[in-house]
Amino acid sequence: MFNFANRETLVLIAVLVSLAATYYLYTEMKRQKEDIHNVKTFVSHKLARSPAHEAKKQPKPKPMEEEVEEIEEEEED
């Protein structure tokens, strides 16, 4: 096949290629993890400022005691 390519040389080349591929995949995975974190942060920030979220935050007015008594009387009838 090749004159210079004995078994040890091919094994060494295969190890170097696999190490390079592992490093590349590690950096890509780290970058994707940061991207996912950024998207999650962006979405949660946008949802916190959405009008629907603001409507949920507003407390409902408590009924006055007279209204509660009237409702209870209507339920008894």
C-alpha positions, 0 to 999 in steps of 0.5 A: 500500500504505502512504503512509509505506512507501517502499522504503528504509523497508521495507529498514531495517525488514527489516534490523532484524527480521533483526538482532533474530532473529539475536540471539535465535537466538544467545542461544538457541543459547548457552543450549542449549549450556550446558544440554547441557554441564550434562547431560553433566557431570551424567551423567558425575558420576552414572556415576562414582558408580554401583555398576557403575563402582565394581565396575570400579574394584576390581582383580582379585586376582592368583593366587598362584604355586602356583595359576598352576603348577597351572593350567599343569600342567592345561593341559599334560595 
